[in-house]
């Protein structure tokens, strides 16, 4: 029994260094809207966790919106395919989540004042998206990513009826 304990004690530091667990924080601009491309962008923050093995990253996180929403947050799960090319580590993959950030872009003139809130109430919280981080870099235990693009749609009432866009300004992480 003592031999197993010594083996585990010898292997644990190496396993922890190669564990692939990453925690990150970042800032982004969020937008959801109808089919209009004149989207109202709102700033927010993101806290994420990812586990990387081989070329896959599996994880999830929480986003907080500073510009409204009820509740003003999202929770999501994500799977990404990554490439290891020196310090450059681009990643892309699907994301599935629940969002309280459902808002509708400005109404054309002539609509009632409560048009945006009434229309936003018609949409469900579930969404699906593609998340791409083409400018993601790793420097030792630290990672940095900028200009991440998140593009998707709410799933109800009809997929494709509402556009979701997010631009990740800066995401900084540490490998545990």
N, C-alpha and C positions, 0 to 999 in steps of 0.2 A: 504494500500500500504506500509506503514511504517513497518508493521509486516513482510511482505515478505522480505524486505530489511534487516531487523535484522536477519531473519532466514538464508538468503544467506550469510551474513557476518559471522555468527556463523559456517556455514558448509564449507565455502571455505577453511580455513586452513586444515581441515581434508581431504577434497577432494584432495587438492594439494599434501598432504603427501602420499595418496594412489592412485595417478594418474596412476602410472605404466609407465611413460615416462622415457626413458633412452637414454642418449647420451654417445657415447664411441669413443675412439681413440685407434688405435693399429698398429702393424707392422706385416708384413707377407712376405713369399717367394712365388712368383707367377711362374707358368709355363704353357705354352700351347705347344703342339707338335703334330706331327703325331703319328703313332702307336708305336713309339720308347719309351722305358722307360728311356733312357738316356736323361733326360729332362734338358734344361738349366734353372736354377732358377734365378729369379731376385728379389731384395728386393723392398718393397713398403710400403705404409701406407694406412690406412683405417679409414674413419670417418663414423659412423653409428648412426641411430636413430631407436628405437624400442618402441612399445607400448605393454605392457603386460596386459592381462586380463585373469583370470582363469589360464589355463595351456597353453595358446597361446601367442606367441610374433609375432607381425606383424611389419614390418619395412623395411628399405632400407638404402642405403648408397652410398658412393663414395670411390673408391680405386685409388691411384696414384702409378704409377710404376716408379722406379728410373732408370730402365735399358732400356728404349725405348718404342716403340709403337707409333702409330699415330692415334689419340691423345693418350698420355700415361695415360689414365684413364678408369675406368669402372663405370657404375651406375647400381644399382640392387635393386630388391624388394625381400623380404624374408618372409616366414611364418614358424614358428618353434613351435614344441610341447615341453614343458618344464616340468620338475619334480621339486617339492619343497621338498627336503630332508635335512632339517636343513640349513646349509650354502651351501651345494652342490646343484647347479641348472643346471644340464646338459640340453642341448637343441639340437634338430635335426629337419631338415625340408628342403623343396625345396627352391631353389633360381632361379630367372629368371632375366637376365640382358643383357646389351649391353656393349661390350668390344672393346677397341682400342688396347688391349694387344695381338693381334693375331701374334704369331711368330711361326716359325717351327724350330724343332731341327736341329742339324748339318746334312748336307747332306753327304751321303756316298761318298767316293773318286771317282773322275771321273765325277762328275756333274759340270755344269758351276758355276761360282762364284755368280751369281744372283739367284741361285736355291731357296734359302730360302725366299727372298723377293717376288719372282714371285709366289711361292706356297702359301705364307701367304696371298697374294692378292686375292686368290681364295675363301677364307673363309669369311663368313658373320660375322657381329658383334654380333648377338643374341646367347645366350647360356642358358643352363639349367643345374642345378647342385644340389647336396645334400650337405648341410652344417651341420656339426656336431661339437658341442662344449662339449665334454665329461668332460672336466676339467674346468667347469665354476662355480664360487663361488660368493656368495653375503655376504658382511659384512656391515650390516646396509644399508646405502644409496649407498654404493660403490659396484661395481662388478669387478671381475678379471677373465680372461679366458686365458688359454694357450693350446698350441698344438691343435688348432682347425683344422679340416680337411674339405676341400672343394674339391669335386670330381664331374666332370661333362664333358659335351661335347658341342661343338659349334653346332648350329642347321642347318647351311647351309655349304656346299652343301648337305651333308648327315649327319644326327645325328649319332654320334659314329665314324665319320672319324677323329676327332681330340680330343685328351684327354686334359682335363684341370685339373690341380692339384694346390692346394694352401695349404700352411701350415701356420696357424696363430701362430705367435710366442708369442705375448702378446696383449691382448685387455683389456683396463681399462675403466670402465664406471661409470656414476653417475646417480642415480635415481632423477628425478626432482620433 
